[in-house]
Structure formats: C-alpha cells, structure tokens
Amino acid sequence: MDHDKVNDLKAGLKQRFDEIVQTINSRNSLLEEFDEEIFNALVLTPTHFIFEFKSGMRVEEGGK
C-alpha cells in the first residue's frame, strides 16, 4: 500500500473515531436502554453481533 493510501486510511479512521467520541460525549446520562444512534455510531462494519440481555439470554445475528 502506498504512502498516500495509508495516510487517507488513517485520516478516515481518525474522523470515524472522532465521530464515535462525539456521539458518546453528547449523552448527558448513563445508557440504560438500547440507543440506536450510539449503536450506529459504534458499528464500523456490521457483520456479526451478539446481544446479551440482563436475563442472560444471548441473541446472535449475522455471520461469523
């Protein structure tokens, strides 16, 4: 990978990281239930998710 592509990739990842931090910092309270905005901000590539509920039940979605 050439130097320009590496720099572009780093810049894109930094921008994405900054967006995630901004979304998390915009909350003024603890997260007590599913928040779609935060979930979407944190997901880089949706491929495989495991949701674990307080009851202990686990739900898996997507490929492994």
PDB file of N, CA, C and O in Angstrom:
ATOM      1  N   MET A   1       0.861  -1.168   0.000  1.00  0.00           N
ATOM      2  CA  MET A   1       0.000   0.000   0.000  1.00  0.00           C
ATOM      3  C   MET A   1       0.907   1.231   0.000  1.00  0.00           C
ATOM      4  O   MET A   1       1.851   1.321   0.785  1.00  0.00           O
ATOM      5  N   ASP A   2       0.608   2.166  -0.884  1.00  0.00           N
ATOM      6  CA  ASP A   2       1.486   3.336  -0.946  1.00  0.00           C
ATOM      7  C   ASP A   2       1.182   4.331   0.175  1.00  0.00           C
ATOM      8  O   ASP A   2       0.160   4.245   0.855  1.00  0.00           O
ATOM      9  N   HIS A   3       2.093   5.265   0.337  1.00  0.00           N
ATOM     10  CA  HIS A   3       2.047   6.224   1.442  1.00  0.00           C
ATOM     11  C   HIS A   3       0.762   7.052   1.451  1.00  0.00           C
ATOM     12  O   HIS A   3       0.193   7.283   2.518  1.00  0.00           O
ATOM     13  N   ASP A   4       0.293   7.503   0.286  1.00  0.00           N
ATOM     14  CA  ASP A   4      -0.930   8.320   0.215  1.00  0.00           C
ATOM     15  C   ASP A   4      -2.158   7.525   0.657  1.00  0.00           C
ATOM     16  O   ASP A   4      -3.025   8.058   1.349  1.00  0.00           O
ATOM     17  N   LYS A   5      -2.233   6.259   0.263  1.00  0.00           N
ATOM     18  CA  LYS A   5      -3.368   5.424   0.670  1.00  0.00           C
ATOM     19  C   LYS A   5      -3.368   5.195   2.171  1.00  0.00           C
ATOM     20  O   LYS A   5      -4.424   5.207   2.804  1.00  0.00           O
ATOM     21  N   VAL A   6      -2.194   4.987   2.741  1.00  0.00           N
ATOM     22  CA  VAL A   6      -2.078   4.791   4.189  1.00  0.00           C
ATOM     23  C   VAL A   6      -2.533   6.050   4.917  1.00  0.00           C
ATOM     24  O   VAL A   6      -3.275   5.965   5.896  1.00  0.00           O
ATOM     25  N   ASN A   7      -2.096   7.213   4.450  1.00  0.00           N
ATOM     26  CA  ASN A   7      -2.499   8.473   5.078  1.00  0.00           C
ATOM     27  C   ASN A   7      -3.999   8.699   4.961  1.00  0.00           C
ATOM     28  O   ASN A   7      -4.631   9.168   5.908  1.00  0.00           O
ATOM     29  N   ASP A   8      -4.577   8.369   3.803  1.00  0.00           N
ATOM     30  CA  ASP A   8      -6.029   8.504   3.619  1.00  0.00           C
ATOM     31  C   ASP A   8      -6.789   7.582   4.567  1.00  0.00           C
ATOM     32  O   ASP A   8      -7.796   7.971   5.157  1.00  0.00           O
ATOM     33  N   LEU A   9      -6.293   6.361   4.703  1.00  0.00           N
ATOM     34  CA  LEU A   9      -6.924   5.404   5.603  1.00  0.00           C
ATOM     35  C   LEU A   9      -6.852   5.889   7.049  1.00  0.00           C
ATOM     36  O   LEU A   9      -7.840   5.817   7.780  1.00  0.00           O
ATOM     37  N   LYS A  10      -5.691   6.380   7.459  1.00  0.00           N
ATOM     38  CA  LYS A  10      -5.529   6.909   8.823  1.00  0.00           C
ATOM     39  C   LYS A  10      -6.455   8.099   9.056  1.00  0.00           C
ATOM     40  O   LYS A  10      -7.069   8.202  10.118  1.00  0.00           O
ATOM     41  N   ALA A  11      -6.564   8.997   8.081  1.00  0.00           N
ATOM     42  CA  ALA A  11      -7.426  10.168   8.219  1.00  0.00           C
ATOM     43  C   ALA A  11      -8.888   9.742   8.344  1.00  0.00           C
ATOM     44  O   ALA A  11      -9.633  10.308   9.144  1.00  0.00           O
ATOM     45  N   GLY A  12      -9.298   8.753   7.561  1.00  0.00           N
ATOM     46  CA  GLY A  12     -10.668   8.252   7.630  1.00  0.00           C
ATOM     47  C   GLY A  12     -10.969   7.613   8.965  1.00  0.00           C
ATOM     48  O   GLY A  12     -12.042   7.822   9.532  1.00  0.00           O
ATOM     49  N   LEU A  13     -10.016   6.823   9.478  1.00  0.00           N
ATOM     50  CA  LEU A  13     -10.212   6.182  10.785  1.00  0.00           C
ATOM     51  C   LEU A  13     -10.249   7.212  11.904  1.00  0.00           C
ATOM     52  O   LEU A  13     -11.041   7.082  12.837  1.00  0.00           O
ATOM     53  N   LYS A  14      -9.401   8.234  11.823  1.00  0.00           N
ATOM     54  CA  LYS A  14      -9.409   9.296  12.834  1.00  0.00           C
ATOM     55  C   LYS A  14     -10.740  10.029  12.821  1.00  0.00           C
ATOM     56  O   LYS A  14     -11.297  10.324  13.878  1.00  0.00           O
ATOM     57  N   GLN A  15     -11.258  10.327  11.628  1.00  0.00           N
ATOM     58  CA  GLN A  15     -12.550  11.013  11.535  1.00  0.00           C
ATOM     59  C   GLN A  15     -13.655  10.149  12.143  1.00  0.00           C
ATOM     60  O   GLN A  15     -14.518  10.653  12.862  1.00  0.00           O
ATOM     61  N   ARG A  16     -13.624   8.849  11.851  1.00  0.00           N
ATOM     62  CA  ARG A  16     -14.637   7.933  12.389  1.00  0.00           C
ATOM     63  C   ARG A  16     -14.526   7.862  13.905  1.00  0.00           C
ATOM     64  O   ARG A  16     -15.540   7.876  14.603  1.00  0.00           O
ATOM     65  N   PHE A  17     -13.306   7.784  14.416  1.00  0.00           N
ATOM     66  CA  PHE A  17     -13.086   7.754  15.864  1.00  0.00           C
ATOM     67  C   PHE A  17     -13.623   9.028  16.507  1.00  0.00           C
ATOM     68  O   PHE A  17     -14.285   8.964  17.543  1.00  0.00           O
ATOM     69  N   ASP A  18     -13.346  10.179  15.907  1.00  0.00           N
ATOM     70  CA  ASP A  18     -13.834  11.452  16.440  1.00  0.00           C
ATOM     71  C   ASP A  18     -15.363  11.495  16.465  1.00  0.00           C
ATOM     72  O   ASP A  18     -15.954  12.032  17.402  1.00  0.00           O
ATOM     73  N   GLU A  19     -16.004  10.928  15.434  1.00  0.00           N
ATOM     74  CA  GLU A  19     -17.473  10.875  15.403  1.00  0.00           C
ATOM     75  C   GLU A  19     -18.013  10.011  16.543  1.00  0.00           C
ATOM     76  O   GLU A  19     -19.002  10.365  17.184  1.00  0.00           O
ATOM     77  N   ILE A  20     -17.357   8.883  16.788  1.00  0.00           N
ATOM     78  CA  ILE A  20     -17.785   7.988  17.866  1.00  0.00           C
ATOM     79  C   ILE A  20     -17.644   8.685  19.214  1.00  0.00           C
ATOM     80  O   ILE A  20     -18.563   8.639  20.032  1.00  0.00           O
ATOM     81  N   VAL A  21     -16.506   9.329  19.454  1.00  0.00           N
ATOM     82  CA  VAL A  21     -16.278  10.028  20.723  1.00  0.00           C
ATOM     83  C   VAL A  21     -17.298  11.150  20.893  1.00  0.00           C
ATOM     84  O   VAL A  21     -17.834  11.332  21.986  1.00  0.00           O
ATOM     85  N   GLN A  22     -17.571  11.891  19.846  1.00  0.00           N
ATOM     86  CA  GLN A  22     -18.548  12.981  19.920  1.00  0.00           C
ATOM     87  C   GLN A  22     -19.939  12.448  20.262  1.00  0.00           C
ATOM     88  O   GLN A  22     -20.655  13.050  21.062  1.00  0.00           O
ATOM     89  N   THR A  23     -20.317  11.337  19.667  1.00  0.00           N
ATOM     90  CA  THR A  23     -21.629  10.747  19.940  1.00  0.00           C
ATOM     91  C   THR A  23     -21.727  10.304  21.394  1.00  0.00           C
ATOM     92  O   THR A  23     -22.734  10.559  22.054  1.00  0.00           O
ATOM     93  N   ILE A  24     -20.695   9.648  21.893  1.00  0.00           N
ATOM     94  CA  ILE A  24     -20.706   9.189  23.288  1.00  0.00           C
ATOM     95  C   ILE A  24     -20.712  10.376  24.245  1.00  0.00           C
ATOM     96  O   ILE A  24     -21.450  10.374  25.230  1.00  0.00           O
ATOM     97  N   ASN A  25     -19.902  11.378  23.964  1.00  0.00           N
ATOM     98  CA  ASN A  25     -19.825  12.551  24.842  1.00  0.00           C
ATOM     99  C   ASN A  25     -21.088  13.406  24.807  1.00  0.00           C
ATOM    100  O   ASN A  25     -21.320  14.200  25.718  1.00  0.00           O
ATOM    101  N   SER A  26     -21.904  13.256  23.770  1.00  0.00           N
ATOM    102  CA  SER A  26     -23.119  14.065  23.675  1.00  0.00           C
ATOM    103  C   SER A  26     -24.200  13.602  24.644  1.00  0.00           C
ATOM    104  O   SER A  26     -25.177  14.316  24.873  1.00  0.00           O
ATOM    105  N   ARG A  27     -24.032  12.417  25.211  1.00  0.00           N
ATOM    106  CA  ARG A  27     -25.009  11.909  26.180  1.00  0.00           C
ATOM    107  C   ARG A  27     -24.803  12.611  27.516  1.00  0.00           C
ATOM    108  O   ARG A  27     -23.670  12.830  27.944  1.00  0.00           O
ATOM    109  N   ASN A  28     -25.886  12.956  28.157  1.00  0.00           N
ATOM    110  CA  ASN A  28     -25.782  13.593  29.469  1.00  0.00           C
ATOM    111  C   ASN A  28     -26.273  12.668  30.585  1.00  0.00           C
ATOM    112  O   ASN A  28     -26.510  13.109  31.710  1.00  0.00           O
ATOM    113  N   SER A  29     -26.422  11.382  30.259  1.00  0.00           N
ATOM    114  CA  SER A  29     -26.842  10.425  31.274  1.00  0.00           C
ATOM    115  C   SER A  29     -26.293   9.046  30.914  1.00  0.00           C
ATOM    116  O   SER A  29     -25.779   8.832  29.816  1.00  0.00           O
ATOM    117  N   LEU A  30     -26.413   8.122  31.854  1.00  0.00           N
ATOM    118  CA  LEU A  30     -25.980   6.750  31.604  1.00  0.00           C
ATOM    119  C   LEU A  30     -26.899   6.088  30.595  1.00  0.00           C
ATOM    120  O   LEU A  30     -28.087   6.403  30.526  1.00  0.00           O
ATOM    121  N   LEU A  31     -26.361   5.192  29.831  1.00  0.00           N
ATOM    122  CA  LEU A  31     -27.137   4.433  28.872  1.00  0.00           C
ATOM    123  C   LEU A  31     -27.841   3.299  29.613  1.00  0.00           C
ATOM    124  O   LEU A  31     -27.193   2.385  30.123  1.00  0.00           O
ATOM    125  N   GLU A  32     -29.160   3.364  29.668  1.00  0.00           N
ATOM    126  CA  GLU A  32     -29.929   2.364  30.398  1.00  0.00           C
ATOM    127  C   GLU A  32     -30.762   1.494  29.488  1.00  0.00           C
ATOM    128  O   GLU A  32     -31.342   0.507  29.941  1.00  0.00           O
ATOM    129  N   GLU A  33     -30.837   1.834  28.216  1.00  0.00           N
ATOM    130  CA  GLU A  33     -31.572   1.023  27.258  1.00  0.00           C
ATOM    131  C   GLU A  33     -30.903   1.178  25.895  1.00  0.00           C
ATOM    132  O   GLU A  33     -30.043   2.038  25.704  1.00  0.00           O
ATOM    133  N   PHE A  34     -31.307   0.347  24.972  1.00  0.00           N
ATOM    134  CA  PHE A  34     -30.727   0.379  23.638  1.00  0.00           C
ATOM    135  C   PHE A  34     -30.898   1.760  23.021  1.00  0.00           C
ATOM    136  O   PHE A  34     -31.992   2.323  23.030  1.00  0.00           O
ATOM    137  N   ASP A  35     -29.805   2.300  22.485  1.00  0.00           N
ATOM    138  CA  ASP A  35     -29.835   3.605  21.822  1.00  0.00           C
ATOM    139  C   ASP A  35     -29.320   3.407  20.401  1.00  0.00           C
ATOM    140  O   ASP A  35     -28.130   3.179  20.186  1.00  0.00           O
ATOM    141  N   GLU A  36     -30.231   3.497  19.434  1.00  0.00           N
ATOM    142  CA  GLU A  36     -29.878   3.221  18.039  1.00  0.00           C
ATOM    143  C   GLU A  36     -28.807   4.170  17.511  1.00  0.00           C
ATOM    144  O   GLU A  36     -27.948   3.753  16.734  1.00  0.00           O
ATOM    145  N   GLU A  37     -28.841   5.434  17.916  1.00  0.00           N
ATOM    146  CA  GLU A  37     -27.847   6.409  17.449  1.00  0.00           C
ATOM    147  C   GLU A  37     -26.444   6.005  17.891  1.00  0.00           C
ATOM    148  O   GLU A  37     -25.508   6.035  17.092  1.00  0.00           O
ATOM    149  N   ILE A  38     -26.295   5.630  19.154  1.00  0.00           N
ATOM    150  CA  ILE A  38     -24.985   5.216  19.651  1.00  0.00           C
ATOM    151  C   ILE A  38     -24.566   3.898  19.006  1.00  0.00           C
ATOM    152  O   ILE A  38     -23.407   3.734  18.623  1.00  0.00           O
ATOM    153  N   PHE A  39     -25.493   2.970  18.887  1.00  0.00           N
ATOM    154  CA  PHE A  39     -25.183   1.694  18.244  1.00  0.00           C
ATOM    155  C   PHE A  39     -24.659   1.920  16.828  1.00  0.00           C
ATOM    156  O   PHE A  39     -23.630   1.360  16.448  1.00  0.00           O
ATOM    157  N   ASN A  40     -25.359   2.735  16.050  1.00  0.00           N
ATOM    158  CA  ASN A  40     -24.936   3.006  14.675  1.00  0.00           C
ATOM    159  C   ASN A  40     -23.598   3.740  14.631  1.00  0.00           C
ATOM    160  O   ASN A  40     -22.806   3.521  13.715  1.00  0.00           O
ATOM    161  N   ALA A  41     -23.340   4.601  15.599  1.00  0.00           N
ATOM    162  CA  ALA A  41     -22.072   5.329  15.635  1.00  0.00           C
ATOM    163  C   ALA A  41     -20.903   4.411  15.957  1.00  0.00           C
ATOM    164  O   ALA A  41     -19.782   4.652  15.509  1.00  0.00           O
ATOM    165  N   LEU A  42     -21.157   3.364  16.726  1.00  0.00           N
ATOM    166  CA  LEU A  42     -20.078   2.475  17.142  1.00  0.00           C
ATOM    167  C   LEU A  42     -19.793   1.359  16.148  1.00  0.00           C
ATOM    168  O   LEU A  42     -18.704   0.786  16.157  1.00  0.00           O
ATOM    169  N   VAL A  43     -20.745   1.049  15.306  1.00  0.00           N
ATOM    170  CA  VAL A  43     -20.588  -0.066  14.380  1.00  0.00           C
ATOM    171  C   VAL A  43     -19.823   0.396  13.141  1.00  0.00           C
ATOM    172  O   VAL A  43     -20.283   1.265  12.400  1.00  0.00           O
ATOM    173  N   LEU A  44     -18.666  -0.193  12.931  1.00  0.00           N
ATOM    174  CA  LEU A  44     -17.869   0.138  11.750  1.00  0.00           C
ATOM    175  C   LEU A  44     -18.314  -0.691  10.553  1.00  0.00           C
ATOM    176  O   LEU A  44     -18.595  -0.141   9.488  1.00  0.00           O
ATOM    177  N   THR A  45     -18.381  -1.994  10.717  1.00  0.00           N
ATOM    178  CA  THR A  45     -18.830  -2.884   9.656  1.00  0.00           C
ATOM    179  C   THR A  45     -19.735  -3.935  10.272  1.00  0.00           C
ATOM    180  O   THR A  45     -19.262  -4.849  10.948  1.00  0.00           O
ATOM    181  N   PRO A  46     -21.022  -3.811  10.046  1.00  0.00           N
ATOM    182  CA  PRO A  46     -21.944  -4.761  10.672  1.00  0.00           C
ATOM    183  C   PRO A  46     -21.850  -6.148  10.038  1.00  0.00           C
ATOM    184  O   PRO A  46     -22.348  -6.366   8.933  1.00  0.00           O
ATOM    185  N   THR A  47     -21.217  -7.073  10.735  1.00  0.00           N
ATOM    186  CA  THR A  47     -21.097  -8.423  10.214  1.00  0.00           C
ATOM    187  C   THR A  47     -21.603  -9.471  11.200  1.00  0.00           C
ATOM    188  O   THR A  47     -22.255 -10.436  10.802  1.00  0.00           O
ATOM    189  N   HIS A  48     -21.309  -9.285  12.474  1.00  0.00           N
ATOM    190  CA  HIS A  48     -21.710 -10.269  13.474  1.00  0.00           C
ATOM    191  C   HIS A  48     -21.910  -9.571  14.809  1.00  0.00           C
ATOM    192  O   HIS A  48     -21.010  -8.901  15.315  1.00  0.00           O
ATOM    193  N   PHE A  49     -23.091  -9.735  15.368  1.00  0.00           N
ATOM    194  CA  PHE A  49     -23.411  -9.099  16.642  1.00  0.00           C
ATOM    195  C   PHE A  49     -23.874 -10.152  17.622  1.00  0.00           C
ATOM    196  O   PHE A  49     -24.522 -11.128  17.246  1.00  0.00           O
ATOM    197  N   ILE A  50     -23.531  -9.943  18.899  1.00  0.00           N
ATOM    198  CA  ILE A  50     -24.067 -10.763  19.977  1.00  0.00           C
ATOM    199  C   ILE A  50     -24.678  -9.802  20.983  1.00  0.00           C
ATOM    200  O   ILE A  50     -23.990  -8.955  21.551  1.00  0.00           O
ATOM    201  N   PHE A  51     -25.975  -9.947  21.193  1.00  0.00           N
ATOM    202  CA  PHE A  51     -26.676  -9.135  22.178  1.00  0.00           C
ATOM    203  C   PHE A  51     -26.885 -10.004  23.408  1.00  0.00           C
ATOM    204  O   PHE A  51     -27.441 -11.098  23.315  1.00  0.00           O
ATOM    205  N   GLU A  52     -26.439  -9.517  24.560  1.00  0.00           N
ATOM    206  CA  GLU A  52     -26.632 -10.260  25.796  1.00  0.00           C
ATOM    207  C   GLU A  52     -27.486  -9.420  26.729  1.00  0.00           C
ATOM    208  O   GLU A  52     -27.127  -8.298  27.087  1.00  0.00           O
ATOM    209  N   PHE A  53     -28.622  -9.983  27.114  1.00  0.00           N
ATOM    210  CA  PHE A  53     -29.570  -9.275  27.956  1.00  0.00           C
ATOM    211  C   PHE A  53     -29.275  -9.534  29.424  1.00  0.00           C
ATOM    212  O   PHE A  53     -28.571 -10.483  29.769  1.00  0.00           O
ATOM    213  N   LYS A  54     -29.822  -8.681  30.286  1.00  0.00           N
ATOM    214  CA  LYS A  54     -29.619  -8.840  31.729  1.00  0.00           C
ATOM    215  C   LYS A  54     -30.048 -10.212  32.209  1.00  0.00           C
ATOM    216  O   LYS A  54     -29.473 -10.744  33.159  1.00  0.00           O
ATOM    217  N   SER A  55     -31.054 -10.794  31.565  1.00  0.00           N
ATOM    218  CA  SER A  55     -31.549 -12.118  31.949  1.00  0.00           C
ATOM    219  C   SER A  55     -30.545 -13.217  31.651  1.00  0.00           C
ATOM    220  O   SER A  55     -30.702 -14.350  32.107  1.00  0.00           O
ATOM    221  N   GLY A  56     -29.486 -12.874  30.867  1.00  0.00           N
ATOM    222  CA  GLY A  56     -28.506 -13.881  30.470  1.00  0.00           C
ATOM    223  C   GLY A  56     -28.749 -14.440  29.094  1.00  0.00           C
ATOM    224  O   GLY A  56     -27.898 -15.141  28.546  1.00  0.00           O
ATOM    225  N   MET A  57     -29.911 -14.136  28.523  1.00  0.00           N
ATOM    226  CA  MET A  57     -30.221 -14.611  27.170  1.00  0.00           C
ATOM    227  C   MET A  57     -29.313 -13.931  26.154  1.00  0.00           C
ATOM    228  O   MET A  57     -29.075 -12.726  26.232  1.00  0.00           O
ATOM    229  N   ARG A  58     -28.806 -14.710  25.199  1.00  0.00           N
ATOM    230  CA  ARG A  58     -27.935 -14.183  24.150  1.00  0.00           C
ATOM    231  C   ARG A  58     -28.611 -14.375  22.803  1.00  0.00           C
ATOM    232  O   ARG A  58     -29.195 -15.424  22.528  1.00  0.00           O
ATOM    233  N   VAL A  59     -28.523 -13.348  21.966  1.00  0.00           N
ATOM    234  CA  VAL A  59     -29.054 -13.419  20.605  1.00  0.00           C
ATOM    235  C   VAL A  59     -27.915 -13.050  19.670  1.00  0.00           C
ATOM    236  O   VAL A  59     -27.284 -12.004  19.822  1.00  0.00           O
ATOM    237  N   GLU A  60     -27.655 -13.935  18.688  1.00  0.00           N
ATOM    238  CA  GLU A  60     -26.607 -13.674  17.712  1.00  0.00           C
ATOM    239  C   GLU A  60     -27.233 -13.378  16.361  1.00  0.00           C
ATOM    240  O   GLU A  60     -28.198 -14.021  15.947  1.00  0.00           O
ATOM    241  N   GLU A  61     -26.661 -12.389  15.682  1.00  0.00           N
ATOM    242  CA  GLU A  61     -27.118 -12.005  14.351  1.00  0.00           C
ATOM    243  C   GLU A  61     -25.921 -11.897  13.435  1.00  0.00           C
ATOM    244  O   GLU A  61     -24.860 -11.437  13.856  1.00  0.00           O
ATOM    245  N   GLY A  62     -26.070 -12.306  12.207  1.00  0.00           N
ATOM    246  CA  GLY A  62     -25.021 -12.140  11.204  1.00  0.00           C
ATOM    247  C   GLY A  62     -24.093 -13.330  11.133  1.00  0.00           C
ATOM    248  O   GLY A  62     -24.236 -14.309  11.866  1.00  0.00           O
ATOM    249  N   GLY A  63     -23.125 -13.217  10.216  1.00  0.00           N
ATOM    250  CA  GLY A  63     -22.166 -14.296  10.004  1.00  0.00           C
ATOM    251  C   GLY A  63     -21.041 -14.266  10.996  1.00  0.00           C
ATOM    252  O   GLY A  63     -20.852 -13.276  11.703  1.00  0.00           O
ATOM    253  N   LYS A  64     -20.300 -15.331  11.054  1.00  0.00           N
ATOM    254  CA  LYS A  64     -19.169 -15.418  11.990  1.00  0.00           C
ATOM    255  C   LYS A  64     -17.877 -15.276  11.270  1.00  0.00           C
ATOM    256  O   LYS A  64     -16.815 -15.323  11.892  1.00  0.00           O
TER     257      LYS A  64
END
